Amino acid sequence: MTDEVLLTARDIRRDFRVSAGFGRRMRTVSAVCGVSLDVKRGGVLGIVGESGCGKSTLAKIILGLDAPTGGEVLFQGRSLTEMDRKERARHIQPIFQDPYLSLNPRKRIDTIIGLPLRVAGMREGEIRQRVRDMMDLTGLPTRLAGAYPSQMSGGQRQRVAIARALISRPELVVCDEPTSALDVSIQAQILNLLQDLRRELGLTYVLISHNLAVVEHIATEVMVMNHGEVIEHRATEDLFAAPASAYTQMLLDSILTPEPDKGLPDISFTEA
C-alpha cells in the first residue's frame, strides 16, 4: 500500500423519500449522512456495521450505481459524474454478495467473463485469450468455459464473478459481502484468492462486510458505520487492538466464540 489516494469521497449524503403510511406525508430517511473517506492505492478499506447502517448504499455510490444527494466522489482527482459508464467500469468494478444472482444463467462462463471486453470493443481472438488467462489466474479449469452457472458450485461461481470483474484490469474493486453466501469451508479459499490477486495485479479493494473476522483478515484500514455515519476510521491492527468508540467495542464483543463455556455475548449498547 502506498500513500497515494486513489478514491476520495467528501461529505457524501444519500436521502430517500419513503411513505410514512396511508394518508400520511412522505418522510425523508438518510441512509448515508456526511461520510468522507480516502482509499489508498494498494490497500483494502473494510467498511463494517450492522445491517441497515448505510455501507451498501455507500458502495453503490462509489460504483456510480447510485447518485448521492449531496457531496462528491473523486477517482484520481476526477469526479465520477464527469465519467460515462464505460470509463467508470474501466477503473472500478464490483464483486457482489450472491454469485448466482449476479451471473446470467443463460450465458456460458466464457461469455460471462469476456462480456466487459466485448462492451469495450475488443476483438474476439484477443478476448478468448484473455478469458483463458483470467480463468487460469482465478483457479477455474478451462473445461468449465462452456458450462453454465447452474452447473457450478457456489465457490466456482464466485470465482467467475471475480474473473469477470478483473478481466478489464480495473484499479479499484468494490467487494460487497463477497463470501457471505458461501459455505464456511469455501470462504477462506475465496479470501485467499482475493489477497493473492491484489498482490499480483496491484489492486485496491473496498470491502463491505458485517463479518469482522473477514475484515480483520484482509483489510488494511477499517471504517465503522452506524446509522449512516462514520463512527471511527483507523488502521486495522489499531482498531481491533483498542477500539476508540463504545459502538465498535460492542461489535467486537458480539462475535461468537467457539468456546462452549463463554455463552452468548453481551451486546448491550447505549448511544451517548
C-alpha positions in Angstrom: 0.0 0.0 0.0 1.2 3.5 -0.8 0.2 6.9 0.4 -1.3 7.8 -3.0 -5.1 8.3 -2.7 -6.9 6.5 -5.4 -10.5 7.4 -4.5 -11.9 10.2 -2.3 -15.4 10.7 -1.0 -16.3 14.1 0.5 -19.3 14.7 2.7 -21.4 12.1 0.9 -25.1 12.1 1.8 -27.9 9.9 0.4 -31.5 10.6 1.4 -34.6 8.6 0.4 -38.2 9.7 0.4 -40.4 6.9 1.9 -44.0 6.5 2.8 -45.0 7.0 6.4 -48.2 5.1 5.9 -51.6 5.5 4.3 -52.8 9.1 4.4 -49.6 10.4 5.8 -47.0 12.7 4.2 -43.8 11.2 2.7 -40.8 11.5 5.1 -37.0 11.6 4.4 -34.7 8.9 5.6 -31.0 9.4 5.5 -29.1 6.3 4.6 -25.7 8.0 4.4 -25.0 11.1 6.5 -22.0 13.2 5.5 -19.4 10.4 5.0 -15.9 11.3 4.0 -13.1 8.8 3.2 -9.9 8.2 1.3 -9.0 4.9 -0.3 -5.2 4.5 -0.7 -3.8 2.7 -3.7 -2.9 -1.0 -3.0 -4.8 -1.1 0.3 -8.0 -2.7 1.5 -10.6 -0.4 3.2 -13.0 -2.6 5.2 -16.4 -0.9 5.9 -18.3 -2.6 8.7 -21.5 -2.1 10.7 -24.9 -3.6 11.4 -27.4 -4.3 8.6 -29.0 -1.0 7.5 -26.1 1.2 8.6 -25.6 2.5 5.1 -22.5 0.6 4.0 -24.1 -1.0 0.9 -25.6 2.3 -0.2 -22.2 3.9 0.1 -20.8 1.1 -2.0 -23.3 1.8 -4.8 -22.4 5.4 -4.8 -18.7 4.6 -5.1 -19.5 2.3 -8.0 -21.6 5.0 -9.7 -24.7 2.9 -9.5 -26.4 5.5 -7.3 -26.1 9.2 -7.1 -25.5 10.9 -3.8 -28.0 13.6 -2.6 -25.0 15.7 -1.6 -21.2 15.5 -1.7 -18.8 14.2 -4.3 -16.8 11.1 -5.2 -13.4 11.6 -6.9 -11.4 8.9 -8.6 -7.8 10.1 -9.1 -9.0 13.6 -8.7 -11.8 13.4 -11.2 -15.4 13.4 -10.2 -17.3 10.3 -11.1 -20.0 12.5 -12.6 -17.5 13.5 -15.3 -17.1 9.9 -16.4 -19.5 7.9 -18.6 -20.4 4.4 -17.6 -17.7 2.7 -19.8 -15.0 4.9 -18.3 -16.1 4.2 -14.7 -16.2 0.5 -15.5 -12.6 0.6 -16.7 -11.5 1.9 -13.4 -13.9 0.5 -10.8 -15.6 -3.0 -10.8 -17.9 -4.7 -8.3 -18.0 -8.2 -6.8 -21.4 -8.8 -5.3 -22.7 -11.0 -2.5 -24.5 -13.8 -4.3 -22.6 -15.1 -7.3 -25.7 -17.0 -8.6 -27.9 -13.9 -8.8 -25.1 -11.7 -10.3 -24.4 -14.2 -13.2 -26.7 -14.6 -16.3 -28.0 -18.2 -16.1 -28.5 -18.4 -19.8 -24.9 -17.5 -20.7 -21.8 -19.7 -20.8 -19.0 -19.0 -18.4 -16.5 -17.8 -21.1 -19.2 -15.4 -22.4 -19.9 -14.0 -18.9 -16.2 -13.4 -18.2 -15.5 -11.9 -21.5 -18.5 -9.5 -21.6 -16.7 -6.4 -20.3 -14.1 -6.8 -23.1 -16.9 -7.1 -25.7 -18.6 -4.0 -24.4 -15.2 -2.2 -24.8 -15.0 -3.4 -28.4 -12.0 -5.8 -28.2 -11.5 -8.4 -30.9 -12.9 -11.9 -30.3 -9.5 -13.6 -30.7 -7.9 -11.4 -28.0 -11.0 -11.8 -25.8 -10.7 -15.6 -25.9 -7.1 -15.5 -24.9 -7.7 -13.0 -22.1 -10.6 -15.2 -20.8 -8.4 -18.3 -20.7 -5.7 -16.4 -18.9 -8.1 -15.0 -16.3 -9.7 -18.4 -15.7 -6.3 -19.8 -15.0 -5.5 -16.9 -12.7 -8.7 -17.3 -10.7 -8.4 -21.1 -10.4 -11.1 -22.0 -12.9 -10.4 -25.1 -15.0 -10.6 -24.4 -18.8 -13.1 -27.3 -19.1 -15.7 -25.1 -17.4 -15.5 -22.5 -20.2 -18.6 -23.9 -21.9 -20.5 -24.6 -18.6 -23.5 -22.6 -17.3 -23.7 -21.1 -13.7 -26.2 -23.7 -12.6 -23.7 -26.4 -13.4 -21.1 -25.0 -11.0 -20.6 -24.9 -7.2 -21.0 -21.7 -5.2 -17.3 -21.2 -4.9 -16.8 -21.7 -8.6 -19.5 -19.2 -9.4 -17.8 -16.6 -7.2 -14.5 -17.2 -9.0 -16.4 -16.5 -12.2 -17.7 -13.2 -10.8 -14.2 -12.3 -9.7 -12.8 -13.2 -13.1 -15.4 -11.0 -14.8 -14.7 -8.1 -12.5 -10.9 -8.3 -13.1 -10.7 -9.0 -16.8 -10.8 -5.4 -17.8 -7.9 -4.7 -15.4 -9.6 -2.2 -13.0 -7.7 -0.4 -10.4 -10.4 -0.4 -7.7 -12.7 -3.4 -6.8 -15.7 -2.9 -4.5 -16.5 -6.2 -2.8 -19.9 -6.2 -1.2 -20.1 -9.2 1.2 -18.1 -11.4 -1.3 -18.1 -14.5 0.9 -21.3 -14.4 3.0 -23.3 -16.5 0.5 -20.7 -19.3 0.5 -20.0 -22.3 2.8 -17.5 -21.6 5.5 -15.1 -24.2 4.0 -15.1 -22.1 0.8 -14.9 -18.6 2.3 -11.2 -18.9 3.2 -10.3 -20.0 -0.3 -12.0 -17.0 -1.9 -10.5 -14.6 0.6 -7.0 -16.0 0.0 -7.7 -15.7 -3.8 -8.6 -12.1 -3.4 -5.4 -11.5 -1.4 -3.3 -13.2 -4.0 -4.9 -11.3 -6.8 -4.4 -8.0 -5.0 -0.7 -8.5 -4.7 -0.3 -9.9 -8.2 -2.4 -7.4 -10.1 -1.8 -4.3 -7.8 -5.5 -4.0 -7.0 -7.2 -1.8 -4.4 -10.2 -3.1 -2.6 -13.2 -1.6 -0.7 -14.6 -4.5 1.3 -18.2 -4.2 2.6 -18.8 -6.8 5.3 -20.6 -7.4 8.6 -18.1 -10.3 9.3 -15.4 -8.8 11.5 -13.2 -11.9 11.2 -13.1 -11.4 7.4 -12.3 -7.7 7.7 -9.5 -8.4 10.2 -8.0 -11.0 7.9 -7.9 -8.9 4.7 -8.3 -5.2 5.4 -5.5 -2.7 6.0 -7.9 0.0 7.3 -11.4 -0.2 8.8 -14.2 2.2 8.8 -17.1 1.6 11.2 -20.5 2.9 10.3 -23.7 3.3 12.3 -27.0 5.0 11.2 -25.2 6.3 8.1 -22.4 8.0 10.0 -18.7 7.1 10.4 -18.0 6.1 14.0 -14.3 5.6 13.5 -11.8 5.0 10.7 -8.4 3.6 11.7 -5.7 1.1 10.7 -7.0 -2.5 11.2 -4.5 -3.5 13.8 -5.1 -0.4 15.9 -8.9 -0.6 15.7 -9.0 -4.3 16.7 -6.5 -3.9 19.5 -8.1 -0.8 21.1 -11.4 0.4 19.6 -11.9 4.1 20.2 -15.7 4.0 20.4 -18.2 2.1 22.6 -20.1 1.1 19.4 -17.0 -0.5 17.8 -16.4 -2.3 21.1 -19.9 -3.6 21.0 -19.4 -5.0 17.5 -16.2 -6.8 18.6 -17.9 -8.2 21.7 -20.7 -9.5 19.6 -18.5 -12.0 17.8 -19.5 -15.6 18.7 -16.7 -17.7 20.2 -16.2 -21.4 19.6 -15.5 -21.9 23.4 -18.7 -23.5 24.8 -18.2 -22.1 28.3 -18.3 -18.5 27.1 -22.0 -18.4 26.5 -23.7 -15.7 24.3 -22.0 -12.3 24.1 -23.5 -9.3 25.9 -24.2 -6.7 23.2 -26.0 -4.1 25.2 -25.2 -0.7 23.9 -26.4 2.7 24.8 -25.7 5.6 22.5 -24.4 8.8 24.1 
